[in-house]
């Protein structure tokens, strides 16, 4: 006990351990900076709870994590995994009779990174920080093949794409075309068939008066769409280009299948 005044005893303050869970580019659990050994079933339980972000019904969690097991076996596996995880650290998960949840004190890289992306889409001041963020570059648990991860990976991918496009549009509004084009091209590299990403880059080219660059971007996208999907670009992106062309030059926008056939 620590005495602060005559006759007054105060219990020493014990700092709560720092618990960090990393899911980008692989699984890692750290407690006070020390990597902890977690069995595969425990890893999947922690990752599932972290990505869900809310209390999960135990029956649902068991079915998602052990889809090939019987209902009773899956529930038993869940009980065992909860027990093993709590042996590693008592401040990891909070189970109840009906639900299980990740403790709010656990820092999760995906949650922190996704908040950064959401903020960056509203504030260009954060672009440099986000560009260095793992959530823009590292894959979510790349060596895992669980079905429940498919939706989570797509959620992260879509937020990345929308962040690139929103940041590019903000840069265009500020007249920072070179940066807008670079950011936009990164979105295209992630999803070459994403029309909105190509359209954003074309807008930046046109804002600088570089009609030829915008047309080249259009042609690359149009030919890729025809080759990969057998589809034409939308009227919206065609209209974006055609308004900059004289009437006699608009034949460049004729159906891409005709161009491909000629070649």
SVG drawing of the C-alpha trace seen along z (x, -y; Angstrom):
<svg xmlns="http://www.w3.org/2000/svg" viewBox="-28 -24 35 58">
<polyline fill="none" stroke="black" stroke-width="0.4" points="0.0,0.0 1.1,-3.6 0.6,-6.3 -0.2,-9.8 -1.3,-11.5 -1.1,-10.5 -3.4,-7.6 -4.6,-7.4 -3.5,-4.3 -4.0,-4.1 -3.7,-0.9 -1.0,-1.1 -2.4,-1.6 -1.9,1.3 -1.9,0.5 -4.1,2.6 -2.0,4.7 -2.0,3.5 -3.6,6.1 -3.1,5.8 -4.6,8.0 -3.2,7.9 -5.1,9.5 -3.5,7.7 -0.8,9.7 -1.3,12.6 -2.5,13.2 -0.6,12.0 -1.7,11.4 0.5,9.3 0.2,8.6 2.4,5.8 4.4,6.1 5.0,9.8 3.7,12.1 1.5,14.8 1.1,18.4 -2.5,19.0 -3.8,22.3 -5.5,22.2 -9.0,22.6 -8.3,19.7 -6.9,17.6 -10.1,18.0 -12.3,17.3 -10.5,14.0 -10.4,13.0 -14.1,13.8 -15.1,11.7 -12.8,8.8 -14.2,8.6 -17.8,9.0 -17.3,6.1 -20.4,6.9 -21.5,9.6 -22.1,12.8 -24.7,15.5 -22.7,18.6 -24.7,20.9 -24.0,18.7 -20.3,18.4 -20.0,22.2 -21.7,22.8 -19.5,20.3 -16.2,21.4 -16.9,25.2 -19.3,25.5 -18.4,29.2 -19.0,30.3 -22.3,31.3 -24.1,28.7 -23.2,30.2 -19.5,30.8 -19.3,27.2 -20.7,25.8 -18.2,28.0 -15.3,26.7 -16.4,23.1 -16.5,23.7 -13.0,25.2 -11.7,22.4 -13.1,19.7 -11.5,21.5 -8.1,21.7 -8.2,18.1 -9.1,16.9 -6.2,18.9 -3.9,16.8 -5.4,13.6 -8.6,12.9 -9.2,9.6 -9.6,11.1 -13.2,12.3 -16.3,11.9 -18.6,15.0 -22.2,15.2 -24.7,18.0 -25.9,16.9 -23.2,14.6 -19.5,14.1 -17.7,10.9 -14.2,9.5 -13.3,7.2 -13.5,3.5 -10.0,2.9 -8.4,5.1 -6.8,2.9 -7.5,4.4 -5.5,3.2 -8.4,3.6 -10.8,1.5 -8.2,-1.2 -7.2,-1.2 -10.8,-1.3 -11.4,-4.3 -8.4,-6.0 -9.8,-5.2 -13.2,-6.6 -11.6,-9.8 -9.3,-10.1 -12.2,-10.1 -13.4,-13.3 -10.0,-15.0 -7.1,-15.4 -4.9,-16.2 -4.8,-12.5 -3.9,-11.2 -0.2,-10.9 -0.9,-8.9 -3.3,-6.6 -1.0,-6.0 1.4,-4.4 -1.4,-2.5 -1.3,1.3 -5.0,1.4 -4.4,0.0 -1.7,2.5 -1.8,5.6 -4.3,8.5 -6.6,9.6 -5.4,13.0 -4.0,14.0 -3.3,17.6 -6.8,18.3 -9.5,19.8 -12.6,19.7 -15.9,19.0 -16.8,16.3 -13.8,14.3 -15.0,13.7 -17.5,11.0 -15.0,9.3 -12.3,9.2 -14.7,7.7 -15.8,5.0 -12.1,4.0 -11.5,4.0 -14.6,1.8 -13.6,-0.7 -10.1,-0.9 -11.5,-1.6 -14.0,-4.2 -11.2,-5.9 -8.9,-6.2 -11.8,-7.6 -13.0,-10.1 -9.5,-11.3 -8.9,-11.7 -12.1,-13.8 -11.1,-16.0 -7.7,-16.6 -9.4,-17.5 -11.5,-20.0 -8.4,-21.6 -6.7,-21.7 -4.1,-19.1 -4.4,-17.1 -1.1,-15.2 -1.8,-13.8 -5.4,-13.0 -4.2,-11.0 -1.7,-9.1 -4.3,-8.2 -6.9,-7.3 -4.4,-5.0 -3.9,-3.1 -7.6,-2.4 -7.5,-1.2 -4.6,1.1 -6.7,2.7 -9.7,3.2 -8.9,2.6 -12.6,3.1 -14.0,0.5 -15.5,-2.2 -15.8,-4.9 -12.0,-4.7 -11.3,-5.2 -13.8,-8.0 -12.1,-9.8 -8.7,-9.7 -10.3,-10.9 -11.9,-13.9 -8.5,-14.8 -6.9,-14.6 -9.7,-16.7 -9.4,-19.3 -5.9,-19.9 -6.9,-20.1 -5.2,-16.8 -7.9,-15.4 -5.6,-12.9 -4.7,-11.4 -8.4,-11.1 -9.1,-9.4 -6.3,-7.0 -7.6,-6.1 -11.1,-5.6 -9.8,-3.3 -7.8,-1.2 -10.8,-0.7 -13.2,-0.1 -11.1,2.5 -10.5,4.2 -14.2,4.4 -14.9,5.9 -12.1,8.4 -12.8,9.5 -16.6,9.2 -17.9,8.6 -19.5,5.3 -19.4,1.7 -18.6,-1.2 -21.7,-3.0 -23.3,-6.1 -22.0,-8.1 -18.4,-7.6 -18.9,-8.0 -20.6,-11.3 -17.7,-12.5 -15.4,-12.1 -17.7,-13.0 -18.4,-16.5 -14.7,-17.4 -14.7,-16.1 -15.9,-17.7 -18.7,-15.9 -16.5,-14.4 -14.1,-13.0 -16.7,-11.2 -16.4,-8.1 -13.6,-7.2 -16.4,-6.2 -18.0,-3.8 -18.6,-0.4 -15.4,1.2 -16.3,4.6 -16.0,2.9 -12.5,1.8 -11.5,5.2 -12.9,6.9 -10.9,4.6 -7.7,5.4"/>
</svg>
